[in-house]
Amino acid sequence: MPGTDFPLLREAPSLFGDLVNLTPLTTDLVSARYVDWMNDYEIVKFTESRYARQTQQSITDFIQAAEAETSTVAWAILAGEVHIGNIKLGPVDWHHNIADVGLIIGSKAHWGLGYGTQSIKLVVEWAFRNLQLHKITAGFYDENQGSVRAFEKAGFVHEARQSAHYLFEGRYIDRLNMATFNPSSPNHLTES
């Protein structure tokens, strides 16, 4: 926030793993393939993006808005040189040192192979080390079992279930809330 002592997040740093590299999400990554992902119901059915037809311009506008945001950072997920999805951290709540993480793997050929899990781990490690966040949260549709597994494998624990929270395919389903805690954070809670 301008006028406070809170840091401004301007650009995501590149992060490197064995399976994926994360690079700042920029408008030059908007391709016909990316637009196709965002209009494929199977890919976006557990996101709020499913309610609008996406275009190259709408995705470019979304990325430009994210680039202007000072409490959120977003990365493109690359497998080799291939853009397979996106991950974002934020908005960061600097008063409580928490942030949310969101993920989409747009390339169905890369589903269930650990790309999402490694992306989550890279972002969480960076956020804990460089931003000294206390807690990182994620929330998703109960039926999104791919996300549940990816976040569990990345060390997230189930915190809460919000009953009948989302209207999905004509019926209400639960929202799952998960979190992971910085082990070096003061007052870190450990399970007994």
Beta strands, then each sheet from edge to edge (+ up, - down):
strand 1: 15-16
strand 2: 21-24
strand 3: 73-79
strand 4: 82-93
strand 5: 98-105
strand 6: 135-141
strand 7: 157-168
strand 8: 171-181
sheet 1: 1+ 2- 3+ 4- 5+ 6+ 8- 7+
end
